[in-house]
Amino acid sequence: MMNEKFSQVAGTIRGSIGLALIHRHRNLMRLAQHASLNSKIIRILWCLLYALAVGLVLLFLPQFARAGGPRYIAGVSYFDPGTTGVPLTWAQGAISYYTDQGNLSSILPGPSADAFVANGFSQWTSIPTAAVVATRAGQLGEDVSGANVIVNGNGSITMPSDVLPTAVGTPLGIVYDADGSVTSALLGQGAGDPANCFTNAVFGGVDNFATNAQFLHGLVILNGNCAQSSSQLPDVEYRLVRVLGRILGLDWSRPAPAETPSSFNTLYFGETRLDAQILQTTSFRLAISDYRGDGRPDYRYHARIFYGDSVTPARANVAGGTPLAVQGLGFQPNTLVKLGSMNAPQLALSSNQMLVNAPAMQDGLQEIVLSDAPTGAGSTMTGVLTYGAGPSDKIRLVSGSNPATPVGGQAPNPIRIQVVAPDGTTPVAGASVFLTSTPALTFSACSGGVSCTVLTDQTGVVSTQVTVRTAGVMTITAKLAPASYSSPKQVQTTLLGTSSSLDLSLASPYAWIAQGVTVGIPLTARALNNGVPISGTTIAQDRKRFGDTQHGVRNYQRWGTRDLHAANSGHVR
């Protein structure tokens, strides 16, 4: 808990988070305002109508470490030549720390307190760009307490030798001040009392450094009076992380992801908005303090949370029309939804879910932006929705082999392409596939055109028949969403076109028939002369497998058609 100086709203939210806190002063005029927030980019909006300013702070645990610039910079004197202007750091970014032999409190005995400190260090060492390592190298030589930290009559302080600034063999000492007596000895009488936990829960810093601009020793004291209950631990950890940042050589920064620089900082009357960017799943605490410094706000206020958390399904068809369920909090009938730059009509609504209709958009990742017009609040969910083909999706050729096909004839086997997710198996529906060939041929999926964009079906497949236009080898190419990606993934197959004075081409050479079913099969053939259909030609039709032959179909319209009747199962050729 932040103690009595803060009033809090607490919770845990997955993914992107947005909060809005609205403060309402219920006095003579009983004025009311509204608020909002942001999501994967977080917005915390609160509005207050009060004569004095109020501060709002968003604290995230456990990963809330953020820092300012370097705390210490080597000057022109004392330090070695060549180090002027260099930030002071620990040698090779490695810190060895030693923990107290005693307990911090009844709920944090020695081993638990050690783990608590290790977790505090991890908030800094886990940052990908932080070149720092913290290692617990052992224990101090004693239980540091009021029994061995003594204020002498002349004002000097006697302390164990292994926590003094000169104790470079124990570079960083971590003291567990169970009863607050060490804190009171170092900061003044009563400083370690529970009433002073807001400022004195954790303190310390670097107290020795070398001429080569490297730290030699530091000391951190944790006040056990501030760790008596589990509700106090988040606040102690928050302050511990800040002090450890100082130990690393960082200056104070705003420790929370964000806080209000001033009150009433928007164009909306009586409204103050806090913006913070949260890029990981974590817990958070929202704290409100009175800037007069005399405790929590002494007026009534109303809190509202408005944020977008997730969307289901996570994919939409490029053609549009996919119903999307957006989960979050604080939705209202006037909540607006945009997918990328396009408005998404609202289909249904509850306070924590909206059903919207996805508009048509090109392939790729899109953000979802929620906005609350009356308050100017917003929540942006970045990269949560994939239209059609995503950047890591795959395209593969399912079938595409064909025998040599005469010019003007249709290849016997369709070209089939499938788009799948990065796992290689999950089909992707509604993805754009661009079909083309060199030299050109015609695609049935393009309504007889030489190129077009086709969307995959529910199985992720695009299927097309092809008709040869010229003799020679043709390269057929299927590209995945080339309008969205500069280097689109693609698959290719080849087809040989032939030409002679008399060729024969079948429109549908294969058919499967279920056993016991009698069906009529239209068999269509085309006679060709160097790719040009010829009429008046007699075409013999031979049903193999059933053992009979039928002849005498005359091709009066350049196509010869005959219905064959089959009452058996199998592959009719």
N, C-alpha and C positions, 0 to 999 in steps of 0.2 A: 504494500500500500504506500501511497505517496505521503502519508500522514495527513494531519488535519489541514495543511495548507492547500490540499488539492481535493477536488471532487472528481470522481473518475467514472468512466464507462469502460468496461472491460469485456473482452471476448476473443475468440479465435476464428479467423476467416481463412478459407483456402484461397490460394492464388491471388488474384488482384483484389485489392480492398479499397473501399471508399466509405468515408464516414461523413455525416453531416450533423452538426449539433446546433440546434436553434435555442437561443436563450430568449425568454420572454419575461419582461418586467411587468408584473401584474400590480400596477399602482392605480392612480386615479384614472388614467386614460385606458388602461388595460389593452395596450397596443399588442398586436401579434405580428410576427414575421415568420419567414420560412427559411429553409436552408438546403444544403446538399453536399455533394462530394464527388470524388473521382475514383476509378477502379484500377487496375494494373498500373495505371498512373493514378494515384489516390487523391481524392479531394475531400477535405473535411471542411464543412461549412457550418458556421454557427453565427447566430445573430443575437445581439443583446440590446435591450433598451434599458440603459442604466446610466446614471450620471458619471460613474467612474469606469475606467477601462478594465477589461478582463483578459487574462492570458490563457491561451489554449495550447496545449502541448500534446503531441502524439508520441507515445513511447512504445517501441516494439521490442519484444523479447522472444527468443534469446539473441537474435542477430540484429542488434541496433547500433553496432560500432560505426561511428563516423567521426572524422577528425578534421581539425584545422590544419594550418601549416606547421613547420618545425617550431618547437618551443625554444630551442637553443641554437644559436649560430655562433661559430668561432669568430672572435674578434681579432684585432691587429696586435694586441698584447697578450702575453701569457702563452698563447698557443703557438705551435710550431709554424715556421714559415711555410707557405703554400696551403695552409688550412683556412685562411681567412675567408669568411663567407660560407664555409662548409657547415651543414647541419650536424649537430652532435648526435651520434648513434652508438649502439652497442657494437663491439667488435664482431664483424662478419654477421651482424644481425642475430646473434645468438645470446639468449639470456638464460642464466642458470639461477633458479630461485630456491630458497630454503624456507620451509614453513615451521611455524611454532610447534613445540611439543605438546602444548595444551589444547583444550577444546575452545571452540568459538562460542558455543551455546549448547543448551540441552538438545536442541534439534539438529545441531551441526557439530558433533564431536569431531575429534581430530581428522580421521579419514574422510568423513563427509565434508568437512571444511576444506580439506585438500582438493577434493573433487570439485567443490564449488569454485575455488580459485582457478583450477585448471580450465573449467568451463569459461570463466571470465577471460582468461588468456586466449582461448580458442576463438573468441569473437574477433580478435585481431589477427591471429595466425592463420585463420581459415579464409581470410580475404585473398582471392587469387593473385592480386598484384602486390601483396605484402611479403617482402623478403625478410621475414623474421621468424625465429624459432624460440619458443619458451619451453624450458625443461626443468622439472622439479628434480634438483640434484641431491636432495636430502632434507634433514631437519636441522634447525638451529640447535645450539647446545643446551637449551633450557626452555622452560615455559616462561615466556616473557610476560610479566605481570607487574602489579603494583608493588610486589615484594622486591623486585630488582630494578624497577624504573622509579627513581626517587628524586624528588625536587629538594635540593640542598638549601640550607639557610641563606646562602648568598645568591640564590636564584639559578645556580647551575644544576644540571640534571645528570645523575649517574645512571648508566645503562649497561647492559651486558655488552662485552667487547665485540661479539659477532654481529651486532646490529648497528655499530657505530659507523660513521662515514669512512673510516680507515679500514674497515673489515672487507677488503677487496677479495678475500678468499671466499666470502659468502656474498656474492655481488648484489643479490637482492634478497632482503629479509621480509618475510610475510608474518606479521604479528597478529595472533588471535587474542584480542583484549576482551576477555570473557566478561568482566564486570565494569568495563569503562574506565578503570583506574589509570591505565596507560594513556588513554586519550586525555583524561583530565590533567595528568602530569605534563603532557606535551603542549596542550592547547589552553590550559587554564582550568581552575577549579570549577567543577560542574559541567565541563564540556562533554564528558562522557555519559551524562545522564540521558535516559530515554527521551526526555523532552527535546533534546538537541540532535536527534537522529537525522533530521532534514538536512543539516549541514555537516554533521560529524559522524555519519555512519561508516564512511571509509575516507581515509586521507593519506597523504604521503607524497613521495616524489624522489627525484634523483638528488643525491647530496654529495657526490664526488665525481670528478671527471679529470681526464688526463690531458696533457698538452697536445696530444695527437688528435684531439676532437673526438674522443671516445669516452663513454660513460664507464665509471668504475664501480659505483655503488648506489643503491637506492633502498628505500624502506617504505613499506605499505602497512598500515594498521587498520584492521577491521574491528569495529566496536560491537561486541557481543550483545550489548543491550538493545541493539537494533535488529537482532536476528533471533528473537524469542518465539516467533510464530511464523508459520509458512506464508502467511499473507504479507509479511515484511520482506521476505527474501527477494522478490522481484525488484524492489526498490534498492536493496543492498547490492544486488548484482549490477543494476544500472549504474550505481555510483562506483562500484568496483571497476567496471569496464572503463569508465571515464578516467579514473586514477591510473589504471594500467596504460591508458593512452598517453598520459603524462610521463610514465616510466619509459615508454618507448620513444619519448622525445617529441611528442606531438603537443601542440598548443590546444587550449580549450576551444571547443566548437560547440555549436548547438547540438547537444547529445541526441536529441530526438530526430527522426527523419524530417521533421519540420515543426515550426512554432510560429505563432503570429508575430510579425514585426511590430504591429500596432493594431489597435482596435478600429472597427468601422473602416475597413480597407477595401470596400467594394462600392459600386455605384448604387447599390440597393440600400435604402434607408435603414439604419440601425443594424446593418449586417456586417459581420466580420468572417472572412473565409481563410481557412488554412489549407494549403496545398502541400502534399507530400508524395514522393514517388517510392513505391514499394515493389520490389522485383523478386521477392521470395516468399514462400509460405512461412508464416510466423504468427506469433501471438502479438496482440497490441493492447495498449492502454491509452485511453484518452483522458487527459487531465485538464482541469479548468482551475485557474488560480486568479485571485483578485490582485491586480497590479499595485494596489495600495500596500500589499505585503502583510495584510492582517488576517490571512486565512482564506478559506473557501468563500466563493461569492455568497453574500448575505441577501440574496433575492431569489425568487423562484425562476426556474428556467425549464424549457422544454427541449428534449433531445430528439433528433431525427437522424436516422441512418439511411443513406441513399448510395447504393453502389451496385455495380454489375460484377458478378462472380464467374459465371460459366455459361456456355451455350450448348444445347443438345438438339440435333446432332452437330458434330464438329465439321461437317462437310455439307456443301450446298451445290445444287446443279447450276451449271453455267447459264442454262436457259431460264433460271429463276423458278419460282413457285414452290420452293422447299419450305415447309413450315419449320420455324426455329423456336425453341423454348429457351428464353434467356432467364437465368436464375440470378437472384440478388435480393436487395432489400429496398424498401421505401418507394416502390413504383406507384405511380398515380395515373389516372386517365390522361393527363396532359404530358406524360413522359414521352419524349420523342426518341426514336431509334434510327440510327443511320448505320448502314453497312458500307464501309468505305465512304464514298461521296453520295451514295444513294439512300433515299428514305425507304424505310421498311414499314409498310402498313401494319398497324396493330390489329390483331385478330381477337385476342382475348387477354384478360388482365387479372392478376391478383397482386397483393402487396409485395410478394416475393417471387413472382414469375410473370413473364410476358410471353405471349405467343405472337410471333410476327411472321409475315410472308416475305421470304427472301426475294429481292429483285434480281433481274438478270445482270450478271457481271462477268468479266473475263476471269480466266483461271488465276489462281494464286491465293496467298494469304491476305485476309482482310481484317481490319479492326472493327469493333462494334463500339459506337459512341452513343451513350445515353445522355440526355440533357433534360433539365428541369427548367422550363422557360420562366416560371414566376420568380425563381431565385437566382438564375444564372449558374446553377450547379451542373456538374457534368461528371461522367464516369467513362473512361476509355479503357476498353479491353483490347489489348494489342495482340494481333496475330492469333486470335482464338478461333477463327473460322477460315476454312479452306474451301474456296470455290473450285470445283472441278479438280484439275491436276495440281498437286502441291509440288514444291521445289524438289522433294526427294522421292516422288513417285516414279514408278518404272513403267516402261512400255515394252511389250514383247510380241513377237510374231507367233501366233498360234498355228496358223496354216497358211501356205502361200505357194507351195510347189505345184507346178502345172507342166503338162507335156507341151510340145510345140503346138502353137495355135495359129490357124490361118488368119491372114489379114481379113478384117471384117467379121471374124468369128469371136464368140465368147469363150474365154478360158473355162475349161470344165470345172475347176475347183475355185470356190470363193477365196478371197484374201481375208483372213481373220486376224485382227489385232486386239490385244487386251491390255488395259491399263490397270496396274495393281499398286497397292500401297507399298511403303518401304519394306514391309515384312515379306514381300514377294508373293503373297497369296491373297490378301484381301482385295476384292475387286473395287475399282473406283468408278462410280457411275457419274454421268454428267460431265465428263472431262472432254476437252477439245482435242481432236485428232485431225491433222491436216493431211489430205491425200494428194499425191502428185506423182508424176512419172516422167522419165526422160528416156527416149522420146515419148511424146504424149500418147496415152491411150484413154479410153473413156471408162468412168466408174459408174456403176448402177447406183451407188450411194449418193452420187452427185447428180442424179437425174440425167445421166448421159454426158455430164460435163467432164472436162479433163483435169479438174482439180476442185477441191472444196474442203470445208471444215465440217466434220461430223462429230456428234456427241456420243460417248459410250452409253450402252444400255445398262440395265441393273446388274448385269454380270461383268461389267467393265469392258464389253466387247464392241468393236466396230467390224461389220462384215460387209463386203462388197464384191460383186461380180465385176470383171474387167473385160473390155472388148478391145481387140488389137486393131490398131490403125495403120501401122507401118511394119514392113518386114525388118527383122533384125532383133537384137537383144534390147529389151526395155528394162530399166531399173525402176521399180515401184517403191516409193518412199512414204512412210507414215511418220509424221513429226508430232510430238506431244506438246501442245499449247505453245506454238512458236510466237504467238502474239504477246505472250506473257514472259517468256524467257529468251534471253539473247542467244543462248546456246542450247536449243531444245534437244531433248533426247529423241532418238529416232530408230526405226527398224527398216530394213530394206529386203526386197526379194527381187528376183529377175524372171522374165518371161520371154521366150523366143517366139517371134512372129515369123510365119512362113507365107509364101505366096506362090501359086501355080495356076495353070489354066483351069484346073478343076479341083476345088476343095469342098469339103463338107464340114459343117459346124452344127453342133447340137446346142440348143438353148439351155436345156436342163438334162444333162446326160445321166444323172443318178437320182434314184428315189428309194426310200425305205418304206416297206409295207408291213403293217402289223399282221400277225398270223390270224387267219380266219376272217379277214376283212376283204371284201370285194370292192375294188376302187377302179375308177377310170383315170388313166394317166395320160395327159396330153403329151405327145412326143413331137417336138418341133425341130426340124432340121432346115439348114440353109445351104444352098448350093452357091459356090463362089468361084469367080474367074478373076484371079489376081486381086482379090479383095472386093470385087464388084459382084453383087448378087445377080444371079441369072434365073430367068423364069422358063417355064415349059420343060423342066427337067424331071424325069421320073426318078424318085428316090425309093429304094427298097428299105424296108424297116424289118429288122431281124430281132426278135425277142429271144435272147439266149437265157438259159436256165430253165425255161418252160418248154423248149423244144419245138416251137412252131415259128414259122416265118410268114410275114405278111408283106405283100408287095403292092405296087400299082398306085401309089399316091403321087399325083402329078402336082408339081410346084407351080401353080398358076400365078401366085402373088409373091414369088420369090421366097416364100416359106412353105414347107410341106408339113402338114399337121395330121396326125392320126391318133385316135384314142385307143389305147391298149387296155384290156381288162385283165386283171390278175387277181386270183383268189388264193394265192399262196404267200408265204412270208419269204423274205430274202432280199438280196440286192439285185434289182432289175437293171440290166444294162442294154 
